[in-house]
Amino acid sequence: MEWKFGNELAISYVDANNAFKKYISDFGFSSREEIEVVSEEQSRNVLVKTENLHGAASRAQKVTDFVSGLDLGELQERLVEIFLVCLDQDWNYFAGRLQNIATFEALLKGVLRDNPSVSWLKWQLDLTGSSVEIAQVPDVSFEDRIRVLTVNPEYDIMMSVSHTALGLKDQHQCITETKYPGYYYVKVPSFSDDRDEDLLKLMTLRNSEYYLSAAKFRSEIYQILHDFKRYSDEVAGKEPEMEDFEIKVAPHGPAVQTDETFEDEESPSSSYDVVPAIKFTSWPKCCQEWFERKRVWPPQDLKQEIVQGGFHLVPKASPGGNEELEWRISFSTAEVKLMRAKGLGNRNYCYRMFKMAIKENISLTCKLLTTYHLKTLLLWASERYPPDRWSDENVAACFLGLLDDLLHSLVTCSCPHYFIPELNLFANCSMDHLHSIASKVSAIRKFPLRYLQRPGEDPRAGYDNFIAAMNEWKQMNYQQI
């Protein structure tokens, strides 16, 4: 369908500002000024935190790790030195990124309002993924045998519409599970309003019954973002300073990947995975066990908040399934709450170290093992460990524990989904491939310092230089920097 952008598509400052306020509110801030104050205080405290983590090694139990033969205290010192880049989020930097996302959201909402095929739907946009889970780690590359760490801003945006807006009044009658756990068909039982014609465009007929088409739903959003690219290219062409700017749009699983690029840059300046979804307000029956099972974490109030938040279905078929009809269940918004939960000490710090270790040693050459597998293992570990387990003294032990969990999962070819344990995330991976990865993880587990410390690098010197620089900076007036 051909349609044109109206003047109302111009980015609304009010819309972008409201989106930014919502984002920072989700992180507990009321204004950009408050973020700057917190960021300044955090920067001053990073020296204390780093020294505490390093010093805690001497207070760690004098225990030798039975696999590597290393003293846990000594290992923790090395881990803190090697993974300095995994310290806390720089809130001031992150706030700048949130402003960019808010602008992108304002423009995207304008596109949705201006497109007659979907403007009748009320869309909700939610940030998900590692960037808002405070779990993003640098990308690793090598230039002349020197390791280069780059933070490439990548954001997941869940773009959802309520199930009731699509005529799905009773979710339990509308969705039926396929033979593959976690995947569903969505049946539209009846039509009851004047939007029938618009709704029909998103449906397909099977056995005299109407189903919401995952393929058509995804295709509609892809077309919207493709037209958004065309508009952006036209605008950029009129601005001399933007002549090398381009937006690239491509399918990426259930998402539509939108990259903002400049001609002379190898990596995108920003990358957005826009995931179209249906929002359901009640908790799915298949996950009742998650709410009821006994464990030390998460606390009851957090479980209740997650259940009340419902779930999403995204247009993604099961392995070998029906691309036209099948939808995959998603708990992305629930996972954000779990990853940002308070009272878990250094859990996310340990996770960032774990994630970066796997990313650098395995994920660069093997795409089979994903971040989602690692996050799933972390959430299971969070249930087993008492919250005080993630203390300063236990950083090395918790890091090794996550490696052990991954190794066990690979050897047994079993990685149960956190919310749907009967769904094995390794179900369609060959045993040979999993065992090949297991051998690499086993090597890291036996010789962690050999694999985590790059040849020719001196993490201790880097740590000493960092501490010296921070001590010098601490004496300066922050406002003069």
C-alpha positions as CSV (number, residue, x, y, z in Angstrom):
1,M,0.0,0.0,0.0
2,E,1.3,3.5,-0.9
3,W,0.8,6.2,1.6
4,K,2.6,9.5,2.4
5,F,3.9,11.0,5.6
6,G,2.0,14.1,6.7
7,N,3.4,17.1,8.5
8,E,2.3,15.5,11.8
9,L,5.1,12.9,11.2
10,A,7.7,15.6,12.2
11,I,9.2,14.5,15.5
12,S,7.2,15.8,18.3
13,Y,9.4,17.3,21.1
14,V,6.6,16.7,23.5
15,D,6.3,13.0,22.6
16,A,10.0,12.5,22.8
17,N,10.3,14.3,26.1
18,N,7.4,12.2,27.5
19,A,9.0,9.0,26.4
20,F,12.3,10.1,28.0
21,K,10.6,10.9,31.3
22,K,8.9,7.4,31.2
23,Y,12.2,5.7,30.6
24,I,14.2,7.4,33.4
25,S,11.2,6.9,35.7
26,D,11.5,3.2,35.1
27,F,15.0,3.5,36.4
28,G,14.0,5.4,39.5
29,F,14.9,8.9,38.3
30,S,12.7,12.0,38.1
31,S,14.9,14.3,35.9
32,R,18.1,14.5,33.9
33,E,19.6,16.7,36.6
34,E,19.0,13.9,39.2
35,I,20.8,11.5,36.9
36,E,23.8,13.8,36.6
37,V,24.0,14.0,40.4
38,V,23.7,10.3,40.8
39,S,26.3,9.7,38.0
40,E,28.7,12.1,39.7
41,E,28.3,10.3,43.0
42,Q,28.6,6.9,41.3
43,S,31.8,7.9,39.5
44,R,33.3,9.0,42.8
45,N,32.2,5.7,44.4
46,V,33.5,3.5,41.6
47,L,37.0,3.7,43.1
48,V,35.7,2.5,46.5
49,K,33.7,-0.3,44.9
50,T,36.6,-1.5,42.8
51,E,39.0,-1.5,45.8
52,N,36.4,-3.3,47.9
53,L,35.9,-6.0,45.3
54,H,39.6,-6.4,44.9
55,G,40.2,-6.3,48.6
56,A,37.4,-8.8,49.3
57,A,39.6,-11.4,47.8
58,S,41.7,-11.4,50.9
59,R,38.6,-11.9,53.0
60,A,37.3,-14.7,50.8
61,Q,37.5,-18.2,52.2
62,K,40.9,-19.7,51.9
63,V,39.6,-22.4,49.6
64,T,41.3,-24.0,46.6
65,D,39.0,-24.5,43.6
66,F,39.0,-28.2,43.0
67,V,38.8,-27.9,39.2
68,S,41.3,-25.2,38.4
69,G,43.5,-25.7,41.5
70,L,43.5,-21.9,42.0
71,D,43.0,-20.2,45.3
72,L,39.6,-18.4,45.1
73,G,41.0,-15.3,46.7
74,E,43.8,-15.0,44.1
75,L,41.3,-15.8,41.3
76,Q,39.0,-13.0,42.4
77,E,41.8,-10.5,42.4
78,R,42.6,-11.4,38.8
79,L,38.9,-11.4,37.7
80,V,38.4,-7.9,39.1
81,E,41.5,-6.7,37.2
82,I,40.5,-8.4,33.9
83,F,36.9,-7.4,33.9
84,L,37.2,-3.7,34.9
85,V,34.9,-2.9,32.0
86,C,32.1,-4.8,33.7
87,L,31.7,-2.3,36.5
88,D,28.4,-0.5,37.1
89,Q,26.4,1.3,34.4
90,D,27.5,4.9,33.6
91,W,24.1,6.6,34.2
92,N,25.0,9.8,32.5
93,Y,26.1,8.0,29.3
94,F,23.0,5.8,29.5
95,A,20.7,8.9,29.9
96,G,22.1,10.2,26.6
97,R,21.2,6.9,24.9
98,L,17.7,7.0,26.4
99,Q,17.2,10.4,24.8
100,N,18.1,8.9,21.4
101,I,15.7,6.0,22.0
102,A,12.9,8.4,23.1
103,T,13.4,10.4,19.8
104,F,13.3,7.1,17.8
105,E,10.1,6.1,19.7
106,A,8.4,9.5,19.0
107,L,9.2,9.1,15.3
108,L,8.0,5.5,15.2
109,K,4.8,6.4,16.9
110,G,4.3,9.2,14.4
111,V,4.7,6.6,11.6
112,L,2.2,4.3,13.2
113,R,-0.3,7.1,13.6
114,D,0.2,8.1,10.0
115,N,-0.3,4.7,8.5
116,P,-4.0,3.9,7.9
117,S,-3.5,0.2,7.9
118,V,-2.5,0.2,11.6
119,S,-3.4,3.6,12.9
120,W,-6.6,2.2,14.4
121,L,-4.6,0.2,16.9
122,K,-3.2,1.6,20.1
123,W,0.5,0.6,20.2
124,Q,2.6,0.3,23.4
125,L,6.4,0.5,23.2
126,D,8.5,-1.1,25.9
127,L,12.3,-1.3,26.1
128,T,13.7,-4.8,26.8
129,G,16.9,-6.6,26.4
130,S,20.4,-6.4,27.9
131,S,20.8,-2.6,27.6
132,V,17.9,-1.9,30.0
133,E,18.7,-5.0,32.1
134,I,22.0,-3.4,32.9
135,A,23.7,-6.4,31.4
136,Q,25.3,-5.1,28.2
137,V,29.0,-5.9,27.8
138,P,31.5,-4.5,25.2
139,D,31.9,-6.2,21.8
140,V,35.4,-7.6,21.4
141,S,37.5,-7.2,18.3
142,F,41.2,-7.4,17.5
143,E,43.4,-4.9,15.6
144,D,47.0,-5.9,15.1
145,R,46.6,-8.5,17.8
146,I,45.4,-5.8,20.3
147,R,42.1,-6.4,21.9
148,V,39.6,-3.6,21.3
149,L,36.5,-3.2,23.3
150,T,33.5,-1.3,21.9
151,V,30.1,-0.7,23.3
152,N,27.7,-0.8,20.4
153,P,24.3,0.5,21.5
154,E,21.7,-2.2,20.8
155,Y,18.1,-1.9,21.9
156,D,15.1,-4.2,21.8
157,I,11.8,-2.4,21.6
158,M,8.7,-4.5,22.2
159,M,6.0,-2.9,20.0
160,S,2.7,-4.4,21.2
161,V,-1.0,-4.1,20.8
162,S,-3.6,-5.3,23.3
163,H,-5.3,-8.6,22.6
164,T,-8.7,-7.0,23.1
165,A,-8.0,-4.5,20.2
166,L,-7.6,-7.5,17.9
167,G,-10.9,-9.0,18.9
168,L,-9.4,-11.5,21.3
169,K,-11.6,-11.0,24.2
170,D,-11.0,-14.3,26.1
171,Q,-7.3,-15.2,25.8
172,H,-7.9,-18.8,27.1
173,Q,-10.4,-19.4,24.2
174,C,-8.3,-17.6,21.6
175,I,-4.9,-19.2,22.0
176,T,-4.1,-22.9,21.7
177,E,-0.7,-24.5,22.2
178,T,1.0,-26.2,19.3
179,K,2.7,-29.6,19.8
180,Y,5.9,-27.6,20.6
181,P,5.8,-26.0,24.2
182,G,5.8,-22.2,24.2
183,Y,4.3,-21.8,20.7
184,Y,0.6,-21.0,19.9
185,Y,-2.1,-20.5,17.3
186,V,-4.2,-17.4,17.8
187,K,-7.9,-17.9,16.7
188,V,-10.2,-14.9,16.3
189,P,-13.6,-16.1,17.4
190,S,-15.9,-13.3,16.1
191,F,-16.1,-9.8,14.7
192,S,-18.0,-7.2,16.7
193,D,-17.0,-3.7,15.6
194,D,-16.4,-1.5,12.6
195,R,-12.8,-2.4,12.3
196,D,-13.6,-5.8,10.8
197,E,-12.1,-4.9,7.4
198,D,-8.8,-3.8,8.9
199,L,-8.7,-6.9,11.1
200,L,-9.4,-9.2,8.2
201,K,-6.1,-8.0,6.6
202,L,-4.2,-9.5,9.5
203,M,-6.0,-12.8,9.4
204,T,-5.9,-16.1,7.5
205,L,-8.7,-18.6,7.0
206,R,-8.1,-22.3,8.0
207,N,-10.8,-24.9,8.2
208,S,-13.6,-22.3,8.2
209,E,-12.0,-20.5,11.2
210,Y,-10.1,-17.2,11.2
211,Y,-6.6,-17.1,12.7
212,L,-4.4,-14.1,13.3
213,S,-1.6,-14.4,10.8
214,A,1.9,-14.2,12.3
215,A,3.4,-13.7,8.8
216,K,1.0,-10.8,7.9
217,F,1.4,-9.2,11.3
218,R,5.2,-9.2,11.0
219,S,5.1,-8.2,7.3
220,E,2.9,-5.2,8.1
221,I,5.4,-3.9,10.7
222,Y,8.3,-4.5,8.3
223,Q,6.7,-2.4,5.6
224,I,6.0,0.4,8.1
225,L,9.7,0.5,9.1
226,H,10.8,0.2,5.5
227,D,8.7,3.3,4.7
228,F,10.1,4.9,7.8
229,K,13.6,4.3,6.2
230,R,12.5,5.9,2.9
231,Y,11.2,9.0,4.8
232,S,14.4,9.2,6.8
233,D,16.6,9.0,3.7
234,E,14.6,11.8,2.1
235,V,15.1,14.0,5.2
236,A,18.8,13.2,5.5
237,G,19.3,14.0,1.9
238,K,18.2,17.6,2.5
239,E,20.7,18.1,5.4
240,P,24.4,18.5,4.4
241,E,25.7,17.2,7.7
242,M,23.5,14.1,7.3
243,E,24.3,13.2,3.7
244,D,26.3,10.1,4.9
245,F,23.6,9.0,7.3
246,E,21.4,6.0,6.4
247,I,18.9,3.7,8.1
248,K,19.1,0.1,7.2
249,V,16.1,-2.2,7.8
250,A,16.1,-6.0,7.7
251,P,14.2,-8.9,9.2
252,H,15.9,-10.4,12.3
253,G,13.9,-13.4,13.7
254,P,10.6,-12.1,15.0
255,A,12.0,-8.6,15.0
256,V,12.7,-6.0,12.4
257,Q,16.3,-4.7,12.9
258,T,16.7,-1.0,12.2
259,D,20.3,0.3,12.2
260,E,21.4,3.9,12.1
261,T,24.6,4.1,10.2
262,F,27.1,6.6,8.8
263,E,29.0,5.7,5.6
264,D,32.5,5.8,7.2
265,E,31.6,3.7,10.2
266,E,31.8,-0.1,10.3
267,S,29.3,-0.6,13.0
268,P,25.9,1.1,13.4
269,S,25.8,4.2,15.7
270,S,22.6,2.7,17.1
271,S,20.7,-0.5,16.4
272,Y,17.0,-1.2,17.3
273,D,15.3,-4.6,17.2
274,V,11.6,-3.7,16.9
275,V,9.6,-6.8,17.9
276,P,5.9,-6.7,17.0
277,A,3.8,-8.4,19.6
278,I,0.3,-9.1,21.1
279,K,0.0,-8.1,24.7
280,F,-2.1,-10.4,27.0
281,T,-3.0,-9.1,30.4
282,S,-3.4,-12.4,32.4
283,W,-0.8,-15.1,33.2
284,P,-0.6,-18.1,30.9
285,K,-1.7,-21.5,32.3
286,C,1.5,-23.1,31.1
287,C,3.5,-21.0,33.5
288,Q,1.4,-21.4,36.7
289,E,4.2,-23.7,38.0
290,W,6.6,-20.8,37.8
291,F,4.5,-18.8,40.2
292,E,3.9,-21.7,42.6
293,R,7.2,-23.4,42.9
294,K,9.1,-23.1,46.1
295,R,12.5,-21.3,46.0
296,V,14.5,-18.6,47.8
297,W,14.0,-16.0,45.0
298,P,12.2,-14.0,43.6
299,P,10.2,-12.6,46.5
300,Q,6.4,-12.9,46.5
301,D,5.8,-9.2,45.7
302,L,8.0,-9.4,42.6
303,K,6.3,-12.6,41.4
304,Q,3.0,-11.0,41.9
305,E,4.0,-7.9,39.9
306,I,5.3,-10.1,37.0
307,V,2.1,-12.2,36.9
308,Q,0.0,-9.1,36.8
309,G,2.1,-7.8,33.9
310,G,0.9,-10.7,31.7
311,F,2.9,-11.9,28.7
312,H,3.4,-11.3,24.9
313,L,3.1,-13.4,21.8
314,V,5.6,-12.6,19.0
315,P,5.4,-13.8,15.3
316,K,7.9,-16.6,15.4
317,A,7.3,-20.3,14.4
318,S,8.6,-23.3,16.2
319,P,11.5,-25.2,14.5
320,G,9.9,-26.7,11.4
321,G,6.6,-25.2,12.3
322,N,4.0,-23.1,10.4
323,E,5.4,-19.6,9.6
324,E,2.0,-18.4,8.7
325,L,0.1,-19.3,11.9
326,E,2.5,-19.9,14.8
327,W,3.4,-17.4,17.6
328,R,6.0,-17.7,20.3
329,I,5.4,-16.7,23.9
330,S,7.7,-14.0,25.2
331,F,8.5,-12.8,28.8
332,S,10.9,-10.0,27.8
333,T,9.2,-7.4,30.1
334,A,9.2,-9.9,33.0
335,E,12.8,-10.6,32.5
336,V,13.7,-6.9,32.7
337,K,12.1,-6.8,36.1
338,L,14.0,-10.0,37.3
339,M,17.3,-8.7,36.0
340,R,16.9,-5.3,37.7
341,A,15.7,-6.7,41.0
342,K,17.2,-5.2,44.1
343,G,19.0,-6.9,46.9
344,L,21.1,-9.4,44.9
345,G,24.5,-7.8,45.6
346,N,27.0,-8.5,42.8
347,R,24.8,-10.9,40.8
348,N,24.7,-8.7,37.6
349,Y,28.4,-7.9,37.9
350,C,29.1,-11.7,38.0
351,Y,26.8,-12.2,35.1
352,R,28.5,-9.5,33.0
353,M,31.9,-11.1,33.7
354,F,30.4,-14.5,32.7
355,K,28.8,-13.2,29.6
356,M,31.9,-11.4,28.5
357,A,34.1,-14.4,29.1
358,I,31.8,-16.6,26.9
359,K,31.4,-13.8,24.3
360,E,35.1,-13.4,23.8
361,N,36.1,-17.1,23.9
362,I,33.1,-18.8,22.3
363,S,30.4,-16.6,20.9
364,L,32.7,-14.7,18.4
365,T,33.0,-18.0,16.4
366,C,30.0,-19.9,17.5
367,K,26.4,-18.5,17.1
368,L,24.7,-21.6,18.6
369,L,25.2,-20.4,22.2
370,T,23.2,-17.2,22.7
371,T,22.9,-14.6,25.4
372,Y,19.5,-15.9,26.1
373,H,20.9,-19.3,27.2
374,L,23.3,-17.5,29.5
375,K,20.6,-15.3,31.0
376,T,18.4,-18.4,31.5
377,L,21.2,-20.1,33.5
378,L,21.6,-16.9,35.6
379,L,17.9,-16.8,36.5
380,W,17.9,-20.5,37.6
381,A,21.0,-19.8,39.7
382,S,19.3,-16.8,41.3
383,E,16.6,-19.2,42.5
384,R,19.1,-21.6,44.0
385,Y,21.4,-19.1,45.7
386,P,20.4,-17.1,48.8
387,P,20.6,-13.4,47.9
388,D,23.5,-12.9,50.2
389,R,25.5,-15.5,48.2
390,W,26.3,-12.7,45.7
391,S,28.5,-10.8,48.2
392,D,31.9,-9.2,47.5
393,E,33.7,-12.2,49.0
394,N,32.0,-14.7,46.6
395,V,32.5,-13.0,43.2
396,A,35.0,-15.7,42.1
397,A,32.9,-18.6,43.4
398,C,29.7,-17.3,41.8
399,F,31.5,-16.7,38.5
400,L,32.8,-20.3,38.5
401,G,29.4,-21.5,39.5
402,L,27.9,-20.0,36.4
403,L,30.6,-21.7,34.2
404,D,29.7,-25.0,36.0
405,D,26.0,-24.5,35.2
406,L,26.8,-23.9,31.6
407,L,29.1,-26.9,31.3
408,H,26.4,-29.2,32.9
409,S,23.8,-27.8,30.6
410,L,25.9,-28.4,27.5
411,V,27.0,-31.9,28.5
412,T,23.5,-33.0,29.3
413,C,22.1,-31.2,26.2
414,S,19.5,-29.6,28.4
415,C,18.7,-25.9,29.1
416,P,15.2,-25.7,30.5
417,H,13.3,-22.4,29.8
418,Y,13.1,-20.4,32.9
419,F,9.3,-19.9,32.8
420,I,8.4,-23.1,30.9
421,P,10.8,-25.8,32.2
422,E,9.5,-28.5,29.8
423,L,10.8,-26.4,26.9
424,N,14.4,-27.3,26.3
425,L,16.3,-24.4,24.7
426,F,18.8,-26.9,23.3
427,A,16.1,-29.3,21.9
428,N,17.0,-28.6,18.3
429,C,20.8,-28.4,18.7
430,S,22.9,-31.4,17.7
431,M,24.7,-33.2,20.5
432,D,28.0,-33.0,18.7
433,H,27.8,-29.2,18.5
434,L,26.8,-28.9,22.1
435,H,29.6,-31.2,23.3
436,S,32.1,-29.3,21.1
437,I,31.1,-26.1,22.9
438,A,31.3,-28.0,26.2
439,S,34.9,-28.8,25.6
440,K,35.7,-25.1,25.2
441,V,33.9,-24.2,28.3
442,S,35.6,-27.0,30.2
443,A,39.0,-25.6,29.1
444,I,38.0,-22.1,30.4
445,R,36.8,-23.8,33.7
446,K,40.1,-25.7,34.2
447,F,42.4,-22.8,33.2
448,P,40.4,-19.6,33.7
449,L,43.3,-17.2,33.8
450,R,44.9,-18.7,30.7
451,Y,41.7,-18.0,28.6
452,L,40.4,-14.9,30.2
453,Q,43.7,-13.0,30.1
454,R,44.8,-12.2,26.6
455,P,48.5,-12.9,25.6
456,G,50.7,-9.9,26.1
457,E,48.2,-8.0,28.3
458,D,49.0,-7.1,31.9
459,P,45.7,-6.8,33.8
460,R,47.5,-6.0,37.1
461,A,49.2,-3.0,35.4
462,G,45.9,-1.9,33.9
463,Y,44.2,-2.1,37.3
464,D,47.0,-0.1,39.0
465,N,46.8,2.6,36.4
466,F,43.0,2.7,36.8
467,I,43.3,3.1,40.6
468,A,45.9,5.8,40.2
469,A,43.9,7.7,37.7
470,M,40.7,7.5,39.8
471,N,42.6,8.7,42.9
472,E,43.9,11.7,40.9
473,W,40.4,12.4,39.5
474,K,38.9,12.1,43.0
475,Q,41.0,15.1,44.1
476,M,39.7,17.2,41.2
477,N,36.5,19.3,41.1
478,Y,34.1,17.2,39.1
479,Q,32.5,20.3,37.5
480,Q,35.9,21.3,36.0
481,I,36.4,18.0,34.2
